[in-house]
């Protein structure tokens, strides 16, 4: 049950990462002054990113209430794995073999921490 | 890369995201820890004036959320400058900072078990491998 909450929070926070990058590239990168920057913050991509963060953070507080932060926080590196996959297949960024090996190490690390 | 001081600004934003996100986690956990203490104190404790743990819970949670919020703003500045698959893994340095903080800060005093230590170090090694592949870090 606690781990389910944890995984749901991680899914929301991962989704937010991808939305932030899409928003940053499409909206923030072209903003030239403060008012354009604020307008970019209220673009659909970044609003959705903020919604995911708010929901994910509320869940995260519920998780921290129930378990050690030194156990819960490493689970967030699952986000790295999800974001890497999204970078590759959704954003079409190049991902090298080294990076996939790193992702594998991260996964083993999470499994170890999860076992405690 | 941006024209004016882009490189240093990028490094400053990246460092701020890493440190602030670790501080945010520790603050939020300290808040939740105090909330547990306040709840254990019973119903009479549910008054801000009467309950020091409840005040501490609110204070730490607010401080943690503020640090977390600032780390997200710094992160947006990072995203404008770097590719996500390069910048994101560097954020994971905060796993080590959180682990050190959670086990050595008396407020939390979490146990440092071999599995957690090795697991956290493996995550860091994985992150290093992901980050240091010699690819250029453009947008």
gemmi code that builds the backbone of each chain (N, CA, C; Angstrom):
import gemmi

chains = {
    "A": [
        ("UNK", (0.837, -1.207, 0.000), (0.000, 0.000, 0.000), (0.869, 1.252, 0.000)),
        ("UNK", (1.863, 1.277, 0.950), (2.771, 2.422, 0.995), (3.587, 2.533, -0.278)),
        ("UNK", (4.054, 1.354, -0.783), (4.851, 1.374, -2.001), (4.001, 1.756, -3.212)),
        ("UNK", (2.720, 1.437, -3.171), (1.815, 1.818, -4.254), (1.673, 3.344, -4.322)),
        ("UNK", (1.477, 3.948, -3.152), (1.432, 5.417, -3.056), (2.715, 6.014, -3.631)),
        ("UNK", (3.829, 5.383, -3.238), (5.153, 5.848, -3.660), (5.268, 5.809, -5.186)),
        ("UNK", (4.841, 4.690, -5.787), (4.956, 4.546, -7.243), (4.053, 5.533, -7.980)),
        ("UNK", (2.866, 5.779, -7.405), (1.951, 6.745, -8.025), (2.566, 8.147, -7.996)),
        ("UNK", (3.173, 8.503, -6.860), (3.830, 9.814, -6.748), (4.954, 9.923, -7.776)),
        ("UNK", (5.746, 8.847, -7.915), (6.860, 8.845, -8.872), (6.343, 9.020, -10.306)),
        ("UNK", (5.221, 8.344, -10.628), (4.654, 8.464, -11.981), (4.246, 9.911, -12.263)),
        ("UNK", (3.598, 10.546, -11.286), (3.171, 11.940, -11.476), (4.370, 12.876, -11.636)),
        ("UNK", (5.410, 12.652, -10.813), (6.571, 13.538, -10.868), (7.358, 13.328, -12.165)),
        ("UNK", (7.376, 12.091, -12.683), (8.043, 11.825, -13.973), (7.315, 12.533, -15.102)),
        ("UNK", (5.993, 12.408, -15.111), (5.194, 13.063, -16.147), (5.480, 14.561, -16.144)),
        ("UNK", (5.586, 15.121, -14.947), (5.858, 16.551, -14.839), (7.194, 16.924, -15.467)),
        ("UNK", (8.208, 16.070, -15.281), (9.535, 16.334, -15.873), (9.450, 16.514, -17.379)),
        ("UNK", (8.773, 15.558, -18.027), (8.686, 15.597, -19.485), (7.910, 16.842, -19.928)),
        ("UNK", (6.803, 17.121, -19.209), (6.017, 18.318, -19.544), (6.836, 19.597, -19.349)),
        ("UNK", (7.684, 19.619, -18.309), (8.528, 20.797, -18.075), (9.494, 21.009, -19.226)),
        ("UNK", (10.104, 19.897, -19.709), (11.060, 20.042, -20.794), (10.362, 20.512, -22.075)),
        ("UNK", (9.207, 19.925, -22.365), (8.448, 20.338, -23.540), (8.090, 21.825, -23.419)),
        ("UNK", (7.619, 22.226, -22.242), (7.257, 23.625, -22.008), (8.457, 24.546, -22.095)),
        ("UNK", (9.600, 24.111, -21.531), (10.797, 24.948, -21.549), (11.271, 25.157, -22.983)),
        ("UNK", (11.275, 24.084, -23.794), (11.750, 24.199, -25.174), (10.788, 25.012, -26.021)),
        ("UNK", (9.485, 24.727, -25.872), (8.505, 25.377, -26.756), (8.208, 26.807, -26.345)),
        ("UNK", (8.220, 27.068, -25.029), (7.736, 28.377, -24.551), (8.828, 29.230, -23.928)),
        ("UNK", (9.550, 28.660, -22.931), (10.508, 29.492, -22.197), (11.691, 29.906, -23.049)),
        ("UNK", (12.168, 29.006, -23.925), (13.381, 29.282, -24.693), (13.215, 30.528, -25.550)),
        ("UNK", (11.981, 30.802, -26.029), (11.768, 31.949, -26.893), (11.399, 33.231, -26.151)),
        ("UNK", (11.202, 33.132, -24.831), (10.762, 34.312, -24.078), (11.897, 35.322, -23.954)),
        ("UNK", (11.617, 36.596, -24.285), (12.677, 37.603, -24.316), (12.654, 38.550, -23.131)),
        ("UNK", (11.506, 38.667, -22.462), (11.453, 39.562, -21.295), (10.555, 38.958, -20.229)),
        ("UNK", (10.432, 39.670, -19.116), (9.729, 39.126, -17.953), (8.275, 38.771, -18.277)),
        ("UNK", (7.590, 39.643, -19.034), (6.174, 39.365, -19.269), (6.003, 38.159, -20.192)),
        ("UNK", (6.917, 37.966, -21.142), (6.842, 36.772, -21.979), (7.150, 35.516, -21.164)),
        ("UNK", (8.044, 35.680, -20.200), (8.403, 34.559, -19.324), (7.193, 34.134, -18.496)),
        ("UNK", (6.477, 35.126, -17.961), (5.280, 34.831, -17.159), (4.216, 34.180, -18.042)),
        ("UNK", (4.045, 34.716, -19.260), (3.079, 34.123, -20.186), (3.444, 32.670, -20.468)),
        ("UNK", (4.748, 32.395, -20.612), (5.200, 31.018, -20.868), (4.858, 30.119, -19.685)),
        ("UNK", (4.978, 30.653, -18.464), (4.664, 29.864, -17.268), (3.200, 29.419, -17.265)),
        ("UNK", (2.340, 30.205, -17.918), (0.915, 29.862, -17.948), (0.501, 29.155, -19.235)),
        ("UNK", (1.479, 28.642, -19.987), (1.160, 27.848, -21.176), (0.598, 26.497, -20.737)),
        ("UNK", (-0.189, 25.840, -21.614), (-0.809, 24.566, -21.223), (0.213, 23.532, -20.730)),
        ("UNK", (1.373, 23.462, -21.421), (2.376, 22.465, -21.038), (2.852, 22.683, -19.608)),
        ("UNK", (3.191, 23.953, -19.285), (3.739, 24.209, -17.947), (2.654, 24.182, -16.874)),
        ("UNK", (1.421, 24.566, -17.227), (0.322, 24.438, -16.254), (0.083, 22.971, -15.916)),
        ("UNK", (0.101, 22.127, -16.935), (-0.073, 20.685, -16.693), (1.085, 20.150, -15.860)),
        ("UNK", (2.297, 20.631, -16.155), (3.465, 20.206, -15.379), (3.286, 20.593, -13.912)),
        ("UNK", (2.799, 21.807, -13.678), (2.598, 22.277, -12.305), (1.513, 21.446, -11.604)),
        ("UNK", (0.424, 21.132, -12.332), (-0.643, 20.307, -11.746), (-0.091, 18.942, -11.316)),
        ("UNK", (0.727, 18.330, -12.180), (1.320, 17.030, -11.842), (2.217, 17.143, -10.615)),
        ("UNK", (2.963, 18.243, -10.535), (3.868, 18.431, -9.394), (3.077, 18.610, -8.101)),
        ("UNK", (2.004, 19.387, -8.158), (1.213, 19.637, -6.950), (0.617, 18.323, -6.440)),
        ("UNK", (-0.015, 17.556, -7.362), (-0.607, 16.278, -6.961), (0.477, 15.312, -6.480)),
        ("UNK", (1.583, 15.252, -7.236), (2.674, 14.340, -6.875), (3.271, 14.698, -5.516)),
        ("UNK", (3.403, 15.993, -5.241), (4.000, 16.433, -3.978), (3.086, 16.136, -2.795)),
        ("UNK", (1.768, 16.314, -2.984), (0.824, 15.988, -1.909), (0.947, 14.501, -1.563)),
        ("UNK", (0.982, 13.657, -2.604), (1.160, 12.223, -2.372), (2.496, 11.942, -1.692)),
        ("UNK", (3.494, 12.704, -2.130), (4.846, 12.485, -1.593), (4.889, 12.752, -0.091)),
        ("UNK", (4.187, 13.810, 0.355), (4.133, 14.109, 1.793), (3.471, 12.948, 2.542)),
        ("UNK", (2.420, 12.370, 1.929), (1.762, 11.217, 2.558), (2.736, 10.041, 2.664)),
        ("UNK", (3.588, 9.894, 1.639), (4.594, 8.827, 1.673), (5.614, 9.085, 2.777)),
        ("UNK", (6.097, 10.319, 2.863), (7.115, 10.656, 3.869), (6.569, 10.503, 5.285)),
        ("UNK", (5.246, 10.682, 5.426), (4.627, 10.474, 6.727), (4.781, 9.019, 7.141)),
        ("UNK", (4.784, 8.125, 6.153), (4.749, 6.684, 6.436), (6.093, 5.992, 6.406)),
        ("UNK", (7.111, 6.566, 5.731), (8.386, 5.850, 5.690), (9.598, 6.782, 5.707)),
        ("UNK", (10.780, 6.194, 5.969), (12.028, 6.949, 5.996), (12.273, 7.642, 4.661)),
        ("UNK", (12.794, 8.859, 4.713), (13.122, 9.554, 3.468), (14.316, 8.879, 2.785)),
        ("UNK", (15.190, 8.208, 3.575), (16.344, 7.539, 2.969), (15.917, 6.256, 2.235)),
        ("UNK", (14.675, 5.774, 2.481), (14.151, 4.671, 1.672), (13.309, 5.211, 0.523)),
        ("UNK", (12.483, 6.222, 0.810), (11.549, 6.719, -0.207), (12.261, 7.474, -1.329)),
        ("UNK", (13.220, 8.328, -0.980), (13.799, 9.223, -1.970), (14.514, 8.498, -3.119)),
        ("UNK", (15.290, 7.419, -2.832), (15.943, 6.732, -3.957), (14.959, 6.219, -5.008)),
        ("UNK", (13.714, 5.926, -4.598), (12.697, 5.502, -5.572), (12.484, 6.557, -6.642)),
        ("UNK", (12.747, 7.811, -6.289), (12.556, 8.879, -7.270), (13.513, 8.717, -8.453)),
        ("UNK", (14.595, 7.934, -8.272), (15.500, 7.732, -9.408), (14.839, 6.868, -10.478)),
        ("UNK", (13.734, 6.202, -10.133), (12.909, 5.554, -11.163), (12.504, 6.578, -12.219)),
        ("UNK", (12.332, 7.808, -11.738), (12.004, 8.898, -12.646), (13.071, 9.015, -13.739)),
        ("UNK", (14.347, 8.832, -13.353), (15.437, 8.883, -14.326), (15.217, 7.870, -15.439)),
        ("UNK", (14.839, 6.655, -15.033), (14.615, 5.598, -16.009), (13.452, 5.960, -16.931)),
        ("UNK", (12.358, 6.436, -16.327), (11.177, 6.805, -17.110), (11.484, 7.992, -18.024)),
        ("UNK", (12.193, 8.989, -17.454), (12.523, 10.184, -18.245), (13.469, 9.828, -19.387)),
        ("UNK", (14.414, 8.912, -19.119), (15.342, 8.487, -20.169), (14.575, 7.832, -21.321)),
        ("UNK", (13.639, 6.958, -20.967), (12.826, 6.309, -22.001), (12.009, 7.353, -22.761)),
        ("UNK", (11.452, 8.324, -22.032), (10.660, 9.363, -22.691), (11.542, 10.255, -23.566)),
        ("UNK", (12.779, 10.549, -23.084), (13.708, 11.352, -23.891), (13.972, 10.657, -25.219)),
        ("UNK", (14.125, 9.342, -25.139), (14.466, 8.576, -26.326), (13.280, 8.465, -27.288)),
        ("UNK", (12.121, 8.044, -26.757), (11.024, 7.689, -27.653), (10.013, 8.799, -27.903)),
        ("UNK", (9.892, 9.711, -26.950), (8.920, 10.789, -27.147), (9.599, 12.065, -27.640)),
        ("UNK", (10.692, 12.469, -26.967), (11.375, 13.697, -27.387), (12.386, 13.435, -28.501)),
        ("UNK", (12.660, 12.143, -28.802), (13.585, 11.765, -29.879), (15.001, 12.273, -29.657)),
        ("UNK", (15.417, 12.348, -28.375), (16.808, 12.695, -28.109), (17.640, 11.430, -28.243)),
        ("UNK", (18.935, 11.586, -28.675), (19.771, 10.390, -28.779), (20.152, 9.873, -27.388)),
        ("UNK", (20.102, 8.562, -27.174), (20.514, 7.961, -25.909), (21.526, 6.855, -26.213)),
        ("UNK", (22.756, 6.985, -25.673), (23.823, 6.032, -25.988), (23.720, 4.773, -25.121)),
        ("UNK", (24.503, 3.759, -25.517), (24.541, 2.493, -24.788), (25.019, 2.696, -23.350)),
        ("UNK", (26.058, 3.585, -23.174), (26.546, 3.900, -21.827), (25.403, 4.333, -20.920)),
        ("UNK", (24.535, 5.147, -21.479), (23.445, 5.677, -20.652), (22.489, 4.575, -20.241)),
        ("UNK", (22.229, 3.649, -21.162), (21.355, 2.535, -20.794), (22.008, 1.692, -19.702)),
        ("UNK", (23.361, 1.516, -19.773), (24.070, 0.773, -18.724), (23.908, 1.497, -17.386)),
        ("UNK", (24.010, 2.823, -17.407), (23.810, 3.607, -16.186), (22.413, 3.418, -15.630)),
        ("UNK", (21.445, 3.402, -16.536), (20.051, 3.186, -16.124), (19.905, 1.823, -15.437)),
        ("UNK", (20.615, 0.802, -15.973), (20.552, -0.540, -15.377), (21.107, -0.513, -13.950)),
        ("UNK", (22.243, 0.197, -13.751), (22.821, 0.314, -12.402), (21.833, 0.984, -11.449)),
        ("UNK", (21.206, 2.048, -11.932), (20.219, 2.759, -11.115), (19.106, 1.794, -10.693)),
        ("UNK", (18.653, 0.976, -11.639), (17.561, 0.042, -11.343), (17.970, -0.950, -10.247)),
        ("UNK", (19.227, -1.462, -10.326), (19.697, -2.394, -9.293), (19.766, -1.678, -7.942)),
        ("UNK", (20.250, -0.435, -7.956), (20.320, 0.355, -6.714), (18.943, 0.531, -6.082)),
        ("UNK", (17.954, 0.834, -6.909), (16.590, 0.999, -6.386), (16.097, -0.303, -5.772)),
        ("UNK", (16.350, -1.410, -6.477), (15.889, -2.714, -5.975), (16.485, -2.994, -4.594)),
        ("UNK", (17.786, -2.672, -4.420), (18.445, -2.891, -3.130), (17.795, -2.047, -2.031)),
        ("UNK", (17.612, -0.755, -2.335), (17.009, 0.136, -1.338), (15.584, -0.298, -1.019)),
        ("UNK", (14.872, -0.733, -2.060), (13.473, -1.140, -1.890), (13.363, -2.351, -0.969)),
        ("UNK", (14.428, -3.168, -0.916), (14.366, -4.396, -0.119), (14.483, -4.111, 1.382)),
        ("UNK", (14.746, -2.866, 1.771), (14.917, -2.575, 3.210), (13.596, -2.165, 3.857)),
    ],
    "B": [
        ("UNK", (23.656, 27.572, -26.301), (24.231, 28.332, -25.176), (23.862, 29.804, -25.318)),
        ("UNK", (23.514, 30.421, -24.235), (23.150, 31.834, -24.307), (24.402, 32.684, -24.355)),
        ("UNK", (24.253, 33.921, -24.791), (25.407, 34.766, -25.043), (26.093, 35.232, -23.750)),
        ("UNK", (25.326, 35.782, -22.808), (25.943, 36.440, -21.646), (26.100, 35.505, -20.459)),
        ("UNK", (27.344, 35.144, -20.127), (27.611, 34.336, -18.937), (26.791, 33.066, -18.880)),
        ("UNK", (26.408, 32.535, -20.032), (25.512, 31.396, -20.069), (26.036, 30.182, -19.335)),
        ("UNK", (27.342, 29.911, -19.476), (27.899, 28.718, -18.900), (27.832, 28.739, -17.378)),
        ("UNK", (28.292, 29.860, -16.790), (28.308, 29.944, -15.325), (26.907, 29.997, -14.761)),
        ("UNK", (26.027, 30.687, -15.458), (24.638, 30.741, -15.029), (24.040, 29.334, -15.029)),
        ("UNK", (24.389, 28.570, -16.043), (23.899, 27.198, -16.142), (24.390, 26.354, -14.979)),
        ("UNK", (25.690, 26.469, -14.663), (26.268, 25.689, -13.564), (25.659, 26.120, -12.227)),
        ("UNK", (25.471, 27.439, -12.044), (24.874, 27.937, -10.800), (23.453, 27.406, -10.651)),
        ("UNK", (22.682, 27.439, -11.734), (21.296, 26.969, -11.677), (21.259, 25.478, -11.375)),
        ("UNK", (22.179, 24.721, -11.986), (22.224, 23.276, -11.770), (22.575, 22.960, -10.315)),
        ("UNK", (23.597, 23.647, -9.771), (23.974, 23.423, -8.367), (22.828, 23.783, -7.431)),
        ("UNK", (22.169, 24.906, -7.702), (21.055, 25.326, -6.848), (19.947, 24.277, -6.874)),
        ("UNK", (19.638, 23.723, -8.053), (18.580, 22.707, -8.118), (18.929, 21.503, -7.268)),
        ("UNK", (20.201, 21.069, -7.349), (20.618, 19.857, -6.633), (20.527, 20.063, -5.120)),
        ("UNK", (21.138, 21.146, -4.624), (21.183, 21.376, -3.173), (19.786, 21.679, -2.623)),
        ("UNK", (19.045, 22.544, -3.320), (17.714, 22.911, -2.821), (16.764, 21.718, -2.833)),
        ("UNK", (16.892, 20.824, -3.808), (15.967, 19.691, -3.823), (16.269, 18.749, -2.660)),
        ("UNK", (17.551, 18.593, -2.298), (17.898, 17.768, -1.138), (17.383, 18.422, 0.150)),
        ("UNK", (17.608, 19.721, 0.303), (17.116, 20.428, 1.491), (15.595, 20.333, 1.573)),
        ("UNK", (14.930, 20.417, 0.433), (13.475, 20.319, 0.395), (12.997, 18.978, 0.933)),
        ("UNK", (13.637, 17.883, 0.489), (13.246, 16.552, 0.960), (13.419, 16.425, 2.465)),
        ("UNK", (14.576, 16.879, 2.963), (14.853, 16.764, 4.397), (13.865, 17.617, 5.203)),
        ("UNK", (13.545, 18.804, 4.696), (12.592, 19.669, 5.384), (11.204, 19.044, 5.422)),
        ("UNK", (10.749, 18.504, 4.268), (9.417, 17.881, 4.221), (9.355, 16.677, 5.155)),
        ("UNK", (10.436, 15.880, 5.178), (10.447, 14.716, 6.063), (10.411, 15.149, 7.530)),
        ("UNK", (11.186, 16.179, 7.878), (11.170, 16.685, 9.255), (9.762, 17.167, 9.610)),
        ("UNK", (9.082, 17.788, 8.647), (7.711, 18.228, 8.881), (6.790, 17.053, 9.176)),
        ("UNK", (6.875, 16.006, 8.361), (6.007, 14.837, 8.545), (6.337, 14.104, 9.839)),
        ("UNK", (7.637, 14.081, 10.175), (8.074, 13.464, 11.430), (7.416, 14.158, 12.621)),
        ("UNK", (7.441, 15.498, 12.598), (6.827, 16.268, 13.679), (5.310, 16.097, 13.704)),
        ("UNK", (4.713, 15.903, 12.517), (3.268, 15.679, 12.453), (2.904, 14.369, 13.153)),
        ("UNK", (3.750, 13.344, 12.957), (3.534, 12.070, 13.658), (3.574, 12.281, 15.162)),
        ("UNK", (4.583, 13.050, 15.612), (4.726, 13.323, 17.042), (3.493, 14.055, 17.556)),
        ("UNK", (3.021, 15.051, 16.773), (1.847, 15.816, 17.186), (0.629, 14.911, 17.287)),
        ("UNK", (0.473, 14.000, 16.309), (-0.688, 13.084, 16.334), (-0.610, 12.139, 17.515)),
        ("UNK", (0.611, 11.673, 17.805), (0.789, 10.761, 18.931), (0.447, 11.469, 20.241)),
        ("UNK", (0.565, 12.793, 20.245), (0.275, 13.569, 21.448), (-1.210, 13.657, 21.770)),
        ("UNK", (-2.057, 13.189, 20.835), (-3.494, 13.151, 21.106), (-4.220, 14.398, 20.668)),
        ("UNK", (-5.545, 14.389, 20.840), (-6.394, 15.454, 20.299), (-6.102, 16.827, 20.894)),
        ("UNK", (-5.740, 16.841, 22.179), (-5.455, 18.122, 22.815), (-4.319, 18.854, 22.109)),
        ("UNK", (-3.459, 18.064, 21.432), (-2.294, 18.658, 20.786), (-2.665, 19.380, 19.487)),
        ("UNK", (-3.933, 19.195, 19.020), (-4.304, 19.804, 17.743), (-4.653, 21.283, 17.857)),
        ("UNK", (-3.795, 22.012, 18.522), (-3.940, 23.461, 18.576), (-2.547, 24.049, 18.413)),
        ("UNK", (-2.440, 25.013, 17.511), (-1.122, 25.561, 17.212), (-0.478, 26.158, 18.458)),
        ("UNK", (-1.328, 26.789, 19.316), (-0.776, 27.435, 20.499), (-0.245, 26.405, 21.485)),
        ("UNK", (-0.938, 25.239, 21.572), (-0.594, 24.274, 22.610), (0.494, 23.292, 22.183)),
        ("UNK", (0.644, 23.091, 20.868), (1.495, 21.997, 20.436), (2.753, 22.467, 19.709)),
        ("UNK", (3.880, 22.304, 20.361), (5.147, 22.644, 19.713), (5.421, 21.744, 18.500)),
        ("UNK", (5.138, 20.410, 18.604), (5.370, 19.557, 17.422), (4.540, 19.993, 16.214)),
        ("UNK", (3.307, 20.433, 16.457), (2.456, 20.846, 15.349), (3.018, 22.109, 14.686)),
        ("UNK", (3.500, 23.039, 15.513), (4.130, 24.245, 14.952), (5.373, 23.862, 14.162)),
        ("UNK", (6.180, 22.954, 14.739), (7.395, 22.521, 14.046), (7.031, 21.819, 12.734)),
        ("UNK", (5.940, 21.024, 12.765), (5.517, 20.308, 11.553), (5.190, 21.292, 10.436)),
        ("UNK", (4.408, 22.320, 10.778), (4.024, 23.317, 9.770), (5.247, 24.067, 9.243)),
        ("UNK", (6.110, 24.442, 10.169), (7.290, 25.230, 9.816), (8.220, 24.446, 8.889)),
        ("UNK", (8.529, 23.211, 9.276), (9.442, 22.393, 8.468), (8.827, 22.058, 7.112)),
        ("UNK", (7.519, 21.729, 7.122), (6.883, 21.397, 5.849), (6.906, 22.610, 4.912)),
        ("UNK", (6.592, 23.788, 5.476), (6.595, 25.001, 4.655), (8.000, 25.290, 4.134)),
        ("UNK", (9.008, 25.153, 5.009), (10.387, 25.406, 4.582), (10.807, 24.406, 3.509)),
        ("UNK", (10.430, 23.130, 3.717), (10.769, 22.089, 2.740), (10.122, 22.360, 1.397)),
        ("UNK", (8.833, 22.718, 1.431), (8.116, 23.010, 0.178), (8.712, 24.235, -0.513)),
        ("UNK", (9.122, 25.253, 0.293), (9.715, 26.455, -0.294), (11.026, 26.110, -1.000)),
        ("UNK", (11.879, 25.314, -0.341), (13.146, 24.914, -0.951), (12.881, 24.103, -2.217)),
        ("UNK", (11.888, 23.216, -2.141), (11.510, 22.402, -3.290), (11.028, 23.291, -4.446)),
        ("UNK", (10.173, 24.276, -4.122), (9.676, 25.196, -5.143), (10.800, 25.976, -5.804)),
        ("UNK", (11.736, 26.465, -4.992), (12.878, 27.202, -5.548), (13.731, 26.294, -6.426)),
        ("UNK", (13.875, 25.028, -6.009), (14.681, 24.103, -6.816), (14.015, 23.888, -8.177)),
        ("UNK", (12.688, 23.915, -8.213), (11.977, 23.747, -9.493), (12.189, 24.952, -10.398)),
        ("UNK", (12.196, 26.156, -9.820), (12.455, 27.358, -10.617), (13.869, 27.316, -11.199)),
        ("UNK", (14.835, 26.960, -10.335), (16.217, 26.842, -10.808), (16.290, 25.796, -11.920)),
        ("UNK", (15.485, 24.740, -11.757), (15.477, 23.656, -12.730), (14.981, 24.113, -14.101)),
        ("UNK", (13.979, 24.994, -14.111), (13.496, 25.514, -15.396), (14.611, 26.271, -16.116)),
        ("UNK", (15.410, 27.029, -15.328), (16.546, 27.743, -15.925), (17.565, 26.753, -16.494)),
        ("UNK", (17.705, 25.588, -15.820), (18.614, 24.550, -16.317), (18.089, 23.985, -17.642)),
        ("UNK", (16.782, 23.738, -17.675), (16.184, 23.085, -18.849), (16.309, 23.932, -20.115)),
        ("UNK", (16.325, 25.253, -19.949), (16.465, 26.123, -21.108), (17.851, 25.920, -21.731)),
        ("UNK", (18.838, 25.571, -20.889), (20.226, 25.519, -21.358), (20.726, 24.140, -21.747)),
        ("UNK", (20.194, 23.087, -21.108), (20.748, 21.754, -21.348), (19.694, 20.781, -21.861)),
        ("UNK", (20.175, 19.741, -22.490), (19.323, 18.641, -22.882), (18.852, 17.885, -21.647)),
        ("UNK", (17.603, 17.440, -21.671), (17.031, 16.759, -20.507), (17.815, 15.496, -20.146)),
        ("UNK", (18.212, 14.716, -21.150), (18.875, 13.443, -20.849), (20.277, 13.669, -20.280)),
        ("UNK", (20.831, 14.890, -20.412), (22.125, 15.218, -19.802), (21.924, 15.804, -18.409)),
        ("UNK", (21.027, 16.789, -18.294), (20.875, 17.528, -17.042), (20.170, 16.703, -15.973)),
        ("UNK", (19.146, 15.951, -16.364), (18.328, 15.275, -15.367), (19.123, 14.327, -14.466)),
        ("UNK", (19.990, 13.477, -15.059), (20.724, 12.553, -14.191), (21.612, 13.249, -13.163)),
        ("UNK", (22.127, 14.439, -13.478), (22.972, 15.152, -12.512), (22.199, 15.515, -11.248)),
        ("UNK", (20.903, 15.712, -11.404), (20.047, 16.010, -10.248), (20.158, 14.907, -9.191)),
        ("UNK", (20.502, 13.705, -9.634), (20.524, 12.562, -8.724), (21.640, 12.648, -7.695)),
        ("UNK", (22.571, 13.606, -7.860), (23.543, 13.837, -6.794), (22.815, 14.124, -5.482)),
        ("UNK", (21.581, 14.616, -5.595), (20.833, 14.914, -4.378), (20.464, 13.644, -3.608)),
        ("UNK", (20.492, 12.472, -4.245), (20.225, 11.226, -3.497), (21.253, 11.050, -2.396)),
        ("UNK", (22.516, 11.315, -2.735), (23.578, 11.166, -1.745), (23.428, 12.217, -0.649)),
        ("UNK", (23.119, 13.458, -1.050), (22.928, 14.519, -0.054), (21.779, 14.174, 0.897)),
        ("UNK", (20.670, 13.663, 0.348), (19.530, 13.299, 1.198), (19.910, 12.159, 2.139)),
        ("UNK", (20.636, 11.170, 1.627), (21.021, 10.024, 2.451), (21.911, 10.457, 3.607)),
        ("UNK", (22.910, 11.285, 3.291), (23.799, 11.785, 4.338), (23.008, 12.611, 5.361)),
        ("UNK", (22.132, 13.460, 4.876), (21.335, 14.298, 5.765), (20.408, 13.483, 6.645)),
        ("UNK", (19.694, 12.517, 6.051), (18.690, 11.753, 6.795), (19.336, 10.887, 7.870)),
        ("UNK", (20.555, 10.404, 7.618), (21.187, 9.520, 8.595), (22.020, 10.283, 9.614)),
        ("UNK", (22.468, 11.501, 9.288), (23.338, 12.195, 10.234), (22.653, 13.362, 10.955)),
        ("UNK", (21.515, 13.831, 10.454), (20.807, 14.924, 11.120), (19.990, 14.335, 12.270)),
        ("UNK", (20.269, 14.748, 13.516), (19.600, 14.152, 14.686), (18.067, 14.240, 14.609)),
        ("UNK", (17.530, 15.290, 13.995), (16.085, 15.450, 13.838), (15.443, 14.214, 13.184)),
        ("UNK", (16.142, 13.610, 12.213), (15.590, 12.443, 11.521), (16.202, 11.140, 12.019)),
        ("UNK", (17.540, 11.114, 12.174), (18.257, 9.948, 12.705), (17.798, 8.633, 12.084)),
        ("UNK", (17.744, 8.572, 10.749), (17.351, 7.321, 10.098), (18.540, 6.351, 10.091)),
        ("UNK", (18.238, 5.039, 10.118), (19.331, 4.070, 10.165), (20.054, 3.968, 8.815)),
        ("UNK", (21.389, 3.899, 8.868), (22.168, 3.683, 7.643), (22.395, 2.184, 7.488)),
        ("UNK", (21.558, 1.505, 6.683), (21.725, 0.066, 6.496), (22.639, -0.177, 5.297)),
        ("UNK", (23.318, -1.363, 5.285), (24.210, -1.665, 4.152), (23.462, -1.618, 2.811)),
        ("UNK", (22.223, -2.180, 2.773), (21.476, -2.180, 1.506), (21.220, -0.755, 1.006)),
        ("UNK", (20.828, 0.109, 1.919), (20.535, 1.486, 1.509), (21.794, 2.206, 1.057)),
        ("UNK", (22.902, 1.979, 1.801), (24.156, 2.638, 1.421), (24.607, 2.168, 0.051)),
        ("UNK", (24.663, 0.850, -0.147), (25.121, 0.295, -1.425), (24.160, 0.684, -2.546)),
        ("UNK", (22.855, 0.577, -2.256), (21.857, 0.938, -3.260), (21.995, 2.391, -3.696)),
        ("UNK", (22.172, 3.293, -2.717), (22.314, 4.718, -3.034), (23.587, 4.964, -3.845)),
        ("UNK", (24.690, 4.249, -3.477), (25.941, 4.421, -4.217), (25.816, 3.879, -5.643)),
        ("UNK", (25.093, 2.747, -5.797), (24.869, 2.205, -7.153), (24.102, 3.208, -7.998)),
        ("UNK", (23.110, 3.843, -7.386), (22.334, 4.853, -8.111), (23.257, 5.984, -8.551)),
        ("UNK", (24.150, 6.403, -7.656), (25.086, 7.471, -8.006), (26.005, 7.023, -9.147)),
        ("UNK", (26.505, 5.762, -9.066), (27.369, 5.235, -10.133), (26.606, 5.209, -11.455)),
        ("UNK", (25.361, 4.774, -11.388), (24.532, 4.745, -12.593), (24.363, 6.138, -13.168)),
        ("UNK", (24.150, 7.082, -12.267), (23.977, 8.474, -12.682), (25.246, 9.007, -13.339)),
        ("UNK", (26.410, 8.676, -12.738), (27.683, 9.133, -13.307), (27.851, 8.561, -14.709)),
        ("UNK", (27.542, 7.273, -14.840), (27.678, 6.606, -16.141), (26.751, 7.259, -17.166)),
        ("UNK", (25.557, 7.564, -16.721), (24.596, 8.192, -17.625), (25.074, 9.587, -18.042)),
        ("UNK", (25.692, 10.294, -17.091), (26.047, 11.696, -17.350), (27.359, 11.873, -18.088)),
        ("UNK", (28.339, 10.978, -17.804), (29.689, 11.202, -18.319), (29.964, 10.363, -19.566)),
        ("UNK", (29.148, 10.520, -20.579), (29.376, 9.717, -21.773), (29.967, 10.539, -22.914)),
        ("UNK", (30.466, 11.726, -22.554), (31.213, 12.509, -23.531), (30.373, 13.150, -24.620)),
        ("UNK", (29.059, 13.037, -24.483), (28.203, 13.663, -25.476), (28.086, 15.138, -25.160)),
        ("UNK", (27.953, 15.978, -26.155), (27.824, 17.398, -25.864), (26.448, 17.702, -25.296)),
        ("UNK", (26.429, 18.766, -24.466), (25.255, 18.977, -23.621), (24.255, 19.986, -24.174)),
        ("UNK", (24.275, 20.206, -25.458), (23.393, 21.231, -26.035), (21.926, 20.997, -25.722)),
        ("UNK", (21.077, 21.858, -26.222), (19.663, 21.769, -25.839), (19.046, 20.439, -26.215)),
    ],
}
model = gemmi.Model(1)
for chain_id, residues in chains.items():
    chain = gemmi.Chain(chain_id)
    for i, (resn, *xyz) in enumerate(residues, 1):
        res = gemmi.Residue()
        res.name, res.seqid = resn, gemmi.SeqId(i, " ")
        for name, pos in zip(("N", "CA", "C"), xyz):
            atom = gemmi.Atom()
            atom.name, atom.element = name, gemmi.Element(name[0])
            atom.pos, atom.b_iso = gemmi.Position(*pos), 0.0
            res.add_atom(atom)
        chain.add_residue(res)
    model.add_chain(chain)
structure = gemmi.Structure()
structure.add_model(model)
structure.setup_entities()
